[in-house]
Amino acid sequence: MPLLAIETTCDETAAAIIARDRTVLSSVVASQELLHARWRGVVPEVASRAHVERIIPVIDEAVARAGITRADLAAVAVAVRPGLVGSLLVGLSAGKAIAAALGIPIVGYDHIAAHLYACRLAHGERMRYPCVGLVASGGHTSLFLVRGPTDLERLGGTIDDAAGEAFDKAASVLGLGYPGGPQIEAAAVGGNPKAHRLPRPLANDRDRMDLSFSGLKTALRYLVRPPGSPADVPAPQGKTLADLAASFQQAAVDSILAKLTLAVERTGCRVLAIGGGVTANSLLRESIEQLGRKLRVDVLIPPHSLCTDNAAMGAIGWERLERGEDDGLELDVLPGTDRSAARRKSV
């Protein structure tokens, strides 16, 4: 009997059916990119309303694709932290309703831990503990010492913008669309990453594993629109745009690589587990693979479908269910951020 996993932490409505051996029987994701494109960022109220409209159809589609009925479900796992409170509550409410109607267990799971668990789904026994984990997404950029699937110790992370947020804001400065990551990656093709000397804040600070992207984003803005310039300065085009995009992308990747190197050196771990939507970026993936060869560590990066928000990574719920855990209908959301707990256990 499989598990129903639900993911509604931000702007993706997702459900998946997962067997106990972690085989993903179905995975359905309803994106809200077009809804938020006009604002070039996620609007929480719009996101939660869209979840309300989509959650039941998405769950029904996941059940149908798996070739089962709801009566065949063994349990429900739902992401309860971190995330937008309104979005989280929609997924939790749907999960509770199904669990109560069927009389089956319900467990909450940590969205951040689940991003790293995607490496377990993609690479199986290569996912060994302890390891260094990096989650880089629109809302999170953090490094962890991962002692087990649900046992993460935060080593450091962004002190301001998340990497994905910085890409979104940089894309806006460059006159590109939303989401910013894919837009900047496409614009950077053919560009010279050394054309502009952009800052890598905290990259050379070996006393801490924190990152910063705010200064990088501001430096790009001043290149495009110097202080005192009129507000209607046209957006860069052609080779100028490509060079700016490539320079920004390289600076962001270099900042992440510097802290990954430090984390490996400090922990002595021989496995790097990478998750989150920003890791769909080709330059970042290739650079981390190269870093792994240099440091002689095993690098685990999921396929693109498991990097962006999805419910298949909710397979982490089986870890708690196999310990006999059941949160019951008292389960609640814990919005917070990835910095809300230095040590993350269970949910």
Residue pairs with C-beta under 8 A, 6 or more apart in sequence:
1 20
1 72
1 73
1 74
2 17
2 18
2 19
2 20
2 25
2 66
2 68
2 72
2 73
2 74
3 17
3 18
3 19
3 20
3 73
3 74
3 75
3 76
3 77
3 314
3 315
3 317
3 318
3 321
4 15
4 16
4 17
4 59
4 62
4 63
4 70
4 73
4 75
4 76
4 77
4 95
4 98
5 15
5 16
5 17
5 18
5 76
5 77
5 78
5 109
5 311
5 312
5 313
5 314
5 315
5 317
6 14
6 15
6 55
6 59
6 76
6 77
6 78
6 79
6 91
6 94
6 95
6 311
6 314
7 13
7 14
7 15
7 16
7 78
7 79
7 91
7 111
7 114
7 309
7 310
7 311
7 313
7 314
8 14
8 51
8 55
8 79
8 83
8 87
8 88
8 90
8 91
9 79
9 82
9 83
9 84
9 87
9 88
9 91
9 111
9 309
10 42
10 47
10 83
10 84
10 87
10 138
10 139
10 309
11 31
11 32
11 33
11 35
11 36
11 42
11 47
11 50
11 87
11 309
12 29
12 30
12 31
12 32
12 308
12 309
12 310
13 29
13 30
13 32
13 50
13 51
13 54
13 55
13 58
13 91
14 27
14 28
14 29
14 30
14 58
14 309
14 310
14 311
15 27
15 28
15 55
15 58
15 59
15 61
15 62
15 311
16 24
16 25
16 26
16 27
16 28
16 62
16 310
16 311
16 312
16 314
16 315
17 24
17 25
17 26
17 27
17 62
17 63
17 65
17 66
17 68
17 73
18 24
18 25
18 312
18 314
18 315
18 317
18 318
19 25
20 74
20 318
20 322
22 120
22 121
22 315
22 318
24 121
24 312
24 315
25 65
25 66
25 67
25 68
26 61
26 62
26 63
26 64
26 65
26 66
27 62
27 305
27 310
27 311
27 312
28 58
28 61
28 62
28 65
28 311
29 58
29 308
29 309
29 310
29 311
30 54
30 57
30 58
32 42
32 46
32 47
32 50
33 178
33 179
35 46
35 47
35 50
36 42
36 43
36 46
36 47
36 178
37 177
37 178
39 178
40 168
40 171
40 172
40 177
40 178
40 180
41 165
41 168
41 178
42 84
42 138
44 84
44 85
44 86
44 87
45 86
47 84
47 86
47 87
48 84
48 86
48 87
48 89
48 90
51 86
51 87
51 90
51 91
52 90
55 90
55 91
55 94
56 94
59 94
59 98
62 311
63 69
63 70
63 73
70 98
70 101
70 102
71 102
73 98
73 102
73 104
74 104
74 105
74 321
75 99
75 104
75 105
75 106
75 107
75 317
75 321
75 326
76 95
76 96
76 98
76 99
76 104
76 105
76 106
76 107
76 317
77 95
77 106
77 107
77 108
77 109
77 314
77 315
77 316
77 317
77 318
77 320
77 321
78 91
78 92
78 94
78 95
78 106
78 107
78 108
78 109
78 314
78 331
79 88
79 91
79 108
79 109
79 110
79 111
79 114
79 314
80 88
80 92
80 108
80 109
80 110
80 331
80 332
80 333
80 334
80 347
81 88
81 108
81 110
81 111
81 333
81 334
81 335
81 336
81 340
81 347
82 110
82 111
82 112
82 139
82 140
82 334
82 335
82 336
82 337
82 338
82 340
83 111
83 139
83 333
83 335
84 335
85 333
85 335
88 333
88 335
89 333
92 108
92 331
92 332
92 333
95 106
96 106
96 329
96 331
98 104
99 105
99 106
99 329
100 329
105 321
105 325
105 326
105 327
105 328
106 326
106 327
106 328
106 329
106 331
107 317
107 320
107 321
107 325
107 326
107 327
107 331
107 347
108 327
108 331
108 347
109 150
109 314
109 316
109 317
109 320
109 347
110 150
110 152
110 316
110 344
110 347
111 309
112 135
112 140
112 142
112 144
112 152
112 338
112 344
113 149
113 150
113 152
113 316
113 344
114 313
114 314
114 316
115 135
115 137
115 275
115 276
115 307
115 313
116 133
116 135
116 144
116 146
116 152
116 273
116 275
117 149
117 313
117 315
117 316
117 319
118 275
118 302
118 306
118 307
118 310
118 312
118 313
119 126
119 127
119 273
119 274
119 275
119 300
119 301
119 302
120 127
120 149
120 315
121 302
121 306
121 312
121 313
121 315
122 300
122 301
122 302
122 303
122 306
123 300
123 302
126 271
126 298
126 300
127 271
127 273
127 300
128 270
128 271
128 298
129 146
129 147
129 148
129 149
129 271
130 145
130 146
130 147
130 267
130 269
131 146
131 269
131 270
131 271
131 272
131 273
132 143
132 144
132 145
132 146
132 155
132 260
132 263
132 264
132 267
132 269
132 271
132 272
132 273
133 143
133 144
133 145
133 146
133 152
133 272
133 273
133 274
133 275
134 142
134 143
134 144
134 256
134 260
134 263
134 272
134 273
134 274
134 275
134 276
134 279
135 141
135 142
135 144
135 275
135 276
135 338
136 162
136 163
136 164
136 256
136 274
136 275
136 276
136 277
136 278
136 279
136 284
137 162
137 163
137 164
137 276
137 277
137 278
137 309
138 162
138 164
138 165
138 168
138 179
138 277
138 278
139 162
139 164
139 165
139 337
139 338
140 157
140 162
140 276
140 337
140 338
141 157
141 158
141 162
141 163
141 164
141 211
141 213
141 256
141 276
141 278
142 154
142 155
142 156
142 157
142 158
142 338
142 339
143 154
143 155
143 156
143 157
143 209
143 259
143 260
143 263
144 152
144 153
144 154
144 155
144 344
145 152
145 153
145 155
145 263
145 267
145 269
146 152
146 153
146 273
147 153
149 316
149 319
150 316
150 319
150 320
150 344
150 345
150 346
150 347
151 343
151 344
151 345
152 343
152 344
153 342
153 343
153 344
154 338
154 339
154 341
154 342
154 343
154 344
155 209
155 263
155 266
155 267
156 208
156 209
156 210
156 211
156 259
156 263
157 209
157 210
157 211
157 338
157 339
158 210
158 211
158 212
158 213
159 202
159 210
159 211
159 212
160 212
160 213
160 214
161 169
161 212
161 213
161 214
161 217
162 213
163 211
163 213
163 252
163 256
163 278
164 179
164 180
164 181
164 276
164 277
164 278
165 213
166 213
166 214
166 216
166 217
166 252
167 179
167 180
167 181
167 184
167 252
167 278
168 178
168 179
168 180
168 181
169 180
169 217
170 180
170 184
170 217
170 220
170 248
171 177
171 178
171 179
171 180
171 181
171 183
171 184
172 178
172 180
173 217
173 220
173 221
173 224
173 225
174 184
174 187
174 220
174 224
174 235
174 236
174 241
174 244
174 245
175 235
175 236
175 241
176 183
176 184
176 187
176 245
177 183
181 277
181 278
181 280
181 281
182 280
184 245
184 248
184 249
185 245
185 249
185 281
185 282
185 283
187 241
187 242
187 245
188 242
188 245
188 246
188 248
188 249
188 283
189 242
190 239
190 242
191 239
191 241
191 242
191 243
191 244
191 245
191 246
191 247
192 242
192 243
192 246
192 247
193 246
193 247
193 249
193 250
194 247
194 250
195 243
195 244
195 246
195 247
196 223
196 243
196 244
196 247
197 247
198 216
198 219
198 220
198 223
198 247
198 248
198 250
198 251
199 215
199 216
199 219
199 251
200 216
200 251
200 254
200 255
200 258
201 211
201 212
201 213
201 214
201 215
201 216
201 255
202 208
202 210
202 211
202 212
202 255
202 259
203 254
203 255
203 258
203 259
204 258
206 262
209 259
209 262
209 263
209 266
210 259
211 255
211 256
211 259
212 255
213 252
213 255
216 248
216 251
216 252
216 255
220 244
220 247
220 248
223 244
224 233
224 235
224 236
224 244
225 231
225 233
235 241
236 244
249 281
249 283
250 283
253 281
253 283
253 284
253 287
256 284
257 287
257 288
257 291
260 272
260 288
260 291
261 291
261 295
263 269
264 272
264 295
264 297
269 297
270 296
270 297
270 298
271 297
271 298
271 300
272 288
272 291
272 292
272 297
272 298
272 299
272 300
273 300
274 285
274 288
274 299
274 300
274 301
274 302
275 302
275 306
275 307
275 313
276 307
277 307
277 308
277 309
278 284
279 285
279 288
279 301
279 302
279 307
280 304
280 307
280 308
285 301
288 299
288 301
289 299
289 301
291 299
292 298
292 299
301 307
305 312
306 312
306 313
320 346
320 347
325 346
327 347
334 340
334 347
